[in-house]
Amino acid sequence: MPTIITNESGSLELLEQLADAAGAEVFYPDRLLHGRVRDVLATNSLFVAGELATLLGLEAFFDRETSELSSGEQQLVSLGHSLSSLPETIFLAEPFLFLDQIRKARLMVLFEDIERRFSCHVTYSVTRQQPLIRNPVPEPVIGPVIDEMFRIQHRYPLQSKYALSIERLSFRSGERVALIGANGSGKSTLLRLLLGVDRPLYGKVKRTGDKRYLPAHPALAPAVSEQTRSFSEQKHRLLEQITWTEAAYYFDEPTAGLTDQQRTAFIQKMLEHPHTLIVLATHDPDLIVHATRIVYLVQGEIAFDGPTSVFIEQSRLYEWN
């Protein structure tokens, strides 16, 4: 059975102590790998890489670059890389950080299978996130269009399938929009196109107003003023530095790895700015229920775009207390 460390105040420190005693390293969630997935997994052999891809559900993007994958998919590749040398034990910090609800549940069960098939003991730390008390959601003050997309079709180099295909999508000031969907559904790609980080292969994006973007990985954001050790500390400090003076804010997994107290503080700050456009790519149910609008992506296409209350009523996958 895997060893699970859930001590909220010192789980990472305890994990690092155990790894040090075993002469092993800790694999952190903010580790960014580069290259093709098959090469990242084939540190031992292509044989091992193939089996890891099958076990972790990575076969569909075996020949893709890791930079083209979602944060959740990258985290699974990172797990595969840590297993590729066939170690006797691995130590993982926050291994579920960017995974959607279904993949998280599957990986929790899969860890036992990994231990049996690879003769590798798994030890991991995790920040437990409990359902939060639901705050009253103030009515948004809807204003003019801030960003708009027309006839977008976008795919990555050497890929035949479009990562995003959207006829039209617009966001207005005052909206709190939750972008949701499984890992690899196109949420991060949509954010990058909206912000001009990437240019669409086909279509047009119109942007107005000042905006700020916080990526899922703190390592990809401007340096924090004080160097901190853990992913969660860096993420929390970046959120604390937000001035909320721009017209629009785009967040990629803003509450991943945060404590319940930190998540509550972020939600409260968000609700204090009803005139601001806030777009959140997230798997956090507590963030989703505080949105005013849901955009649900399935394989790069919009499957639902409407009020949060309607989505909650119709969804059979997402669960709320």
Secondary structure, 3 states (H helix, E strand, C coil): CCEEECCCCCHHHHHHHHHHHCCCCEECCCCCCCCEHHHHHCCCCHHHHHHHHHHHCCHHHCCCEHHHCCHHHHHHHHHHHHHCCCCCEEEEECCCCCCCHHHHHHHHHHHHHHHHHHCCEEEEECCCCCCCCCCCCCCCCCCCEEEEEEEEEECCCCCCCCCEEEEEEEEECCCEEEEECCCCCCHHHHHHHHHCCCCCCEEEEEECCCEEEECCCHHHCCCCCCCCCCHHHHHHHHHHCCCCCCCEEEEECCCCCCCHHHHHHHHHHHHCCCCCEEEEECCCHHHHCCCCEEEEEECCEEEEEEEHHHHHHHCCCCCCC
